[in-house]
């Protein structure tokens, strides 16, 4: 089934289609290729069901689920930082469900009340154009991005629409607060980053194209998407795991409260999180499983070879202040260098 472009399209399809299959509607930031593959695989096993997905940023998924709370259009939310799932849980947007593998995920990576569970661990990295920059020349830590030589060479995904960038920015604000005791130092750090930033890309596709075309050379992004773009599009991308530590995001999955097709949603939930599915997602899409019951030898060698230094992030503070801090960034920091923005 092709992705649904709008909710109106979904309503028209529901009212006019002759397809007798039962739909299961999925909101996800996991990208067209991965969603298409698992739509097809699932429908082969469940020919009476029709997977309908919408691919959008994780922040956009949360905003849409929140807007639709009185009339849910989706059945399942697959993908996004755990802080968004935790917020959705607090706002009663999710339905509890305990998958068969729930105990294979550490308690810190799932809801205490079974409203969401971690599927992947996603390290944030510094991505760069390897056709222009040698590994030895690329920035290897967060503070390196503030060097004046990178002025006009950094492009960043517009953070208000991106769960990934909101987490990275909040983690860096907290890092500066831990250093000095002041959140304001975090905004001053982001202002220095903004001074080196050429533009804020409206979506991931624009981000990749701009870096590949050398409109900018460096960005802050997540490791799986870097791996996917190199494999899929042969883009000249490489990455550095920041040596001082990086936010390690737990990526989640959850049922939508009062969804229309809960049985089908549970079945799809289980299908895309089996050991076999997670191994396939690791091999083809660079996803690092959160489950601890998958033997390392069954996963790609590059996962075992990763030298990740997790940044000490107070996730409760991120959850409590993320909206406020991103609003402050938007009003006071963004565009301080008088550049274009979406």
matplotlib code that plots the C-alpha trace (Angstrom):
import matplotlib.pyplot as plt

x = [0.0, 1.4, 2.0, -1.0, -0.2, -2.9, -5.5, -8.1, -6.6, -7.0, -10.7, -11.4, -9.6, -11.6, -14.9, -14.3, -11.9, -13.2, -10.3, -11.8, -8.6, -8.5, -6.1, -3.4, -2.2, 1.3, 3.0, 6.8, 10.0, 11.8, 11.9, 10.2, 12.6, 12.3, 8.5, 7.9, 10.0, 8.1, 4.7, 5.3, 6.7, 3.9, 1.2, 2.6, 2.0, -1.3, -2.9, -6.2, -4.5, -3.4, -0.5, -0.9, 2.0, 2.9, 6.6, 7.3, 9.7, 9.3, 8.3, 5.6, 4.3, 3.9, 2.2, -0.2, -1.0, -1.7, -3.9, -5.9, -6.4, -10.2, -10.4, -7.2, -6.3, -3.3, -3.1, 0.7, 3.5, 6.8, 9.9, 11.1, 13.1, 11.8, 11.3, 8.5, 6.9, 7.2, 5.5, 2.7, 2.3, 1.9, -0.7, -2.7, -2.1, -0.9, -2.5, -0.6, 0.7, 3.3, 5.0, 6.3, 9.9, 9.3, 11.6, 14.5, 14.7, 16.3, 13.8, 15.4, 14.5, 10.8, 7.7, 7.2, 3.6, 4.0, 2.9, 6.0, 9.1, 12.6, 13.4, 16.7, 19.6, 20.6, 23.9, 24.1, 27.2, 29.0, 28.5, 30.7, 31.4, 34.3, 34.9, 36.1, 37.2, 39.7, 39.0, 41.9, 40.5, 36.9, 35.6, 35.8, 34.0, 31.1, 33.3, 35.3, 32.1, 32.6, 36.0, 35.8, 37.1, 33.7, 31.8, 29.3, 30.1, 27.6, 24.0, 21.6, 18.1, 15.6, 15.3, 11.7, 10.4, 13.1, 13.0, 16.7, 17.9, 15.8, 17.4, 20.9, 20.4, 18.9, 21.7, 24.3, 22.4, 22.6, 26.3, 27.0, 24.8, 26.8, 30.0, 28.9, 25.6, 23.8, 21.4, 22.3, 25.7, 24.0, 22.2, 25.5, 27.1, 24.2, 24.6, 28.2, 27.1, 24.5, 27.2, 28.9, 25.7, 24.9, 21.2, 18.7, 17.4, 13.6, 13.7, 16.2, 16.2, 17.3, 19.9, 21.5, 21.4, 23.0, 25.9, 26.3, 26.4, 29.0, 26.7, 27.8, 30.3, 29.2, 26.1, 24.8, 22.7, 22.0, 24.2, 21.6, 20.6, 24.2, 24.8, 21.5, 22.4, 25.9, 24.4, 21.3, 22.6, 26.4, 26.6, 30.1, 29.2, 31.4, 30.9, 32.7, 31.4, 32.2, 35.1, 33.7, 30.4, 27.2, 23.5, 22.4, 18.7, 16.3, 13.9, 10.5, 7.2, 3.7, 0.0, -2.2, -4.9, -8.5, -7.1, -9.4, -7.6, -5.9, -5.6, -3.9, -1.7, -0.5, 0.2, 2.3, 4.0, 5.1, 6.1, 8.5, 10.2, 11.0, 14.6, 14.6, 13.1, 15.6, 18.5, 17.3, 16.8, 20.4, 21.8, 19.9, 19.1, 21.9, 19.6, 21.1, 18.6, 17.7, 16.8, 19.6, 18.6, 20.0, 23.5, 26.2, 27.4, 24.0, 24.4, 26.6, 30.3, 30.3, 27.8, 30.2, 33.1, 31.4, 33.2, 30.3, 30.9, 27.4, 26.9, 25.5, 22.1, 19.5, 16.5, 14.1, 15.4, 15.2, 11.6, 10.7, 12.4, 12.6, 9.7, 10.8, 14.4, 13.5, 11.2, 14.1, 16.4, 13.8, 13.2, 16.7, 19.4, 18.1, 19.3, 21.5, 24.0, 21.4, 21.1, 18.1, 15.7, 12.6]
y = [0.0, 3.4, 6.0, 8.2, 11.8, 13.4, 12.4, 13.5, 10.9, 8.3, 9.2, 9.1, 5.8, 4.4, 5.6, 4.8, 1.9, -1.5, -3.1, -5.4, -5.8, -4.3, -1.4, -0.8, 2.8, 3.6, 7.0, 6.7, 8.6, 5.4, 6.3, 5.1, 2.2, 0.5, 1.2, -0.3, -3.4, -4.2, -3.3, -5.9, -8.5, -8.1, -8.3, -11.5, -13.1, -11.2, -10.9, -9.8, -6.6, -3.4, -1.5, 2.2, 4.4, 8.1, 8.9, 12.2, 13.6, 12.2, 15.7, 15.9, 12.4, 13.6, 16.8, 14.9, 12.3, 15.0, 17.0, 13.9, 12.7, 13.0, 11.2, 9.1, 8.4, 6.2, 2.8, 2.6, 5.1, 3.4, 5.5, 8.6, 9.6, 8.1, 11.6, 12.1, 8.8, 9.6, 13.0, 11.3, 8.8, 11.6, 13.2, 10.0, 9.7, 6.0, 2.7, 0.1, -3.0, -5.5, -7.2, -10.7, -9.4, -6.6, -8.0, -8.2, -4.4, -2.7, -0.9, 2.5, 2.0, 1.3, 2.7, 1.5, 1.0, -0.6, 2.4, 2.3, 0.2, 0.9, -0.7, 0.9, 2.7, 5.7, 7.5, 11.1, 11.9, 14.6, 13.9, 15.4, 15.3, 12.8, 13.9, 17.3, 16.6, 14.0, 12.1, 13.9, 17.3, 16.7, 18.0, 15.2, 16.7, 19.2, 22.1, 21.7, 22.8, 26.3, 26.8, 29.9, 27.8, 26.1, 29.4, 29.0, 25.3, 23.8, 22.9, 21.7, 20.1, 22.7, 21.5, 22.6, 19.9, 17.3, 15.1, 14.2, 17.8, 18.8, 16.1, 17.0, 20.7, 20.0, 17.6, 20.3, 22.9, 20.5, 19.9, 23.6, 23.8, 21.0, 22.9, 26.3, 25.9, 28.2, 27.3, 30.6, 29.2, 26.5, 29.1, 31.0, 27.8, 27.3, 31.0, 30.3, 27.2, 29.3, 31.8, 29.0, 27.6, 28.5, 27.4, 25.2, 22.5, 22.1, 18.3, 15.4, 15.1, 18.7, 18.2, 15.3, 17.0, 20.2, 18.3, 16.0, 19.1, 20.7, 23.7, 22.8, 20.2, 19.3, 18.5, 17.0, 13.9, 10.3, 7.4, 5.1, 7.7, 8.4, 4.7, 4.5, 7.5, 6.1, 2.7, 3.9, 7.0, 6.5, 9.9, 10.9, 10.9, 9.8, 10.4, 11.0, 9.8, 12.8, 11.8, 13.6, 11.7, 11.6, 11.5, 7.8, 8.0, 5.2, 4.9, 3.7, 2.1, 2.4, 1.9, 4.9, 5.3, 4.6, 3.5, 2.0, -1.2, -2.3, -6.0, -5.3, -2.7, -5.2, -7.8, -5.3, -4.1, -7.7, -8.4, -5.5, -6.2, -9.9, -10.9, -11.6, -8.2, -6.4, -8.2, -7.3, -3.6, -3.6, -5.1, -3.0, 0.2, 0.6, 0.2, -0.9, -3.1, -2.2, -5.8, -7.5, -11.1, -10.9, -12.5, -10.1, -12.5, -12.2, -8.5, -6.6, -6.4, -2.6, -2.5, -4.5, -2.3, 1.0, 2.9, 4.9, 7.1, 7.9, 11.5, 11.8, 13.3, 14.1, 12.9, 14.1, 17.7, 17.3, 16.1, 19.0, 21.8, 20.8, 22.9, 25.9, 25.6, 25.1, 28.1, 30.2, 28.9, 29.8, 33.3, 34.3, 32.2, 31.1, 33.4, 35.5, 35.5, 36.9, 33.8, 32.2, 29.9, 28.0]
z = [0.0, -0.9, 1.9, 2.7, 1.9, 4.2, 6.7, 4.1, 1.8, 4.6, 5.1, 1.4, 1.1, 4.0, 2.5, -1.2, -1.5, -2.4, -0.6, 1.9, 4.0, 7.5, 7.6, 10.2, 10.1, 11.1, 11.8, 11.6, 11.0, 9.8, 6.1, 3.0, 2.3, 5.7, 5.9, 2.4, 3.2, 6.4, 4.9, 2.2, 4.6, 7.0, 4.4, 3.1, 6.5, 7.0, 3.6, 5.2, 6.4, 4.7, 6.2, 5.5, 6.7, 6.9, 7.0, 8.9, 11.5, 15.0, 16.4, 13.6, 14.7, 18.3, 17.2, 14.9, 17.5, 20.0, 17.6, 16.8, 20.4, 20.2, 16.9, 16.4, 12.8, 13.5, 15.2, 15.9, 16.4, 15.4, 16.0, 17.8, 20.9, 24.2, 25.6, 23.1, 24.0, 27.7, 27.1, 25.1, 28.0, 30.5, 28.2, 27.9, 24.2, 24.3, 25.1, 27.3, 25.7, 26.8, 23.8, 24.3, 24.5, 27.0, 29.7, 27.1, 27.2, 30.3, 32.5, 31.7, 28.0, 28.4, 30.1, 33.7, 32.9, 29.4, 27.4, 25.1, 24.7, 23.3, 19.9, 18.9, 20.5, 18.4, 18.9, 17.6, 15.5, 13.6, 9.9, 7.3, 3.5, 3.2, -0.4, 0.8, 4.4, 5.4, 8.6, 10.3, 9.4, 10.3, 13.7, 16.3, 19.2, 19.9, 20.8, 17.5, 15.7, 17.1, 15.4, 13.1, 10.2, 10.0, 9.6, 6.8, 6.4, 8.8, 7.8, 10.5, 10.2, 11.5, 15.1, 15.9, 13.4, 14.4, 17.5, 16.8, 16.7, 19.7, 21.8, 20.6, 21.3, 24.8, 25.6, 24.7, 26.8, 29.7, 29.1, 29.4, 32.5, 34.1, 33.3, 34.7, 36.5, 34.0, 31.2, 29.7, 28.9, 26.9, 24.7, 24.3, 23.1, 20.6, 19.5, 18.6, 16.7, 14.9, 13.9, 12.0, 10.5, 6.9, 7.0, 8.7, 6.3, 6.2, 6.1, 6.1, 2.3, 1.9, 4.6, 2.7, -0.6, 0.7, 2.3, -0.7, -3.1, -0.8, 0.0, 3.6, 4.8, 8.3, 10.3, 13.5, 12.9, 13.9, 13.0, 11.3, 8.8, 7.9, 7.2, 5.1, 2.9, 2.2, 1.2, -0.6, -2.4, -2.3, -0.7, 0.4, 4.1, 7.0, 10.7, 14.0, 17.4, 19.6, 21.8, 24.9, 24.7, 22.7, 23.5, 23.1, 22.3, 22.9, 20.0, 20.8, 19.7, 21.0, 20.4, 20.0, 22.6, 21.3, 17.9, 15.4, 14.8, 18.0, 17.2, 13.9, 15.5, 18.2, 15.5, 13.5, 16.7, 17.4, 13.8, 13.3, 16.7, 16.4, 16.7, 12.9, 12.1, 14.4, 12.8, 9.4, 10.4, 11.8, 8.6, 6.1, 7.9, 10.5, 13.5, 16.8, 18.7, 22.2, 23.0, 25.0, 24.0, 20.4, 20.2, 19.0, 16.4, 14.7, 14.3, 11.8, 12.9, 12.8, 15.7, 17.9, 16.7, 17.8, 20.5, 21.9, 24.9, 26.2, 27.3, 30.8, 30.0, 32.6, 30.5, 33.1, 32.6, 28.9, 29.1, 31.5, 29.7, 26.0, 24.8, 26.8, 25.6, 22.0, 22.2, 23.6, 20.8, 18.2, 19.5, 20.6, 18.9, 15.5, 12.7, 14.9, 12.0, 9.6, 7.5, 5.7, 7.6, 6.6]

ax = plt.figure().add_subplot(projection="3d")
ax.plot(x, y, z, "-o")
ax.set_aspect("equal")
plt.show()
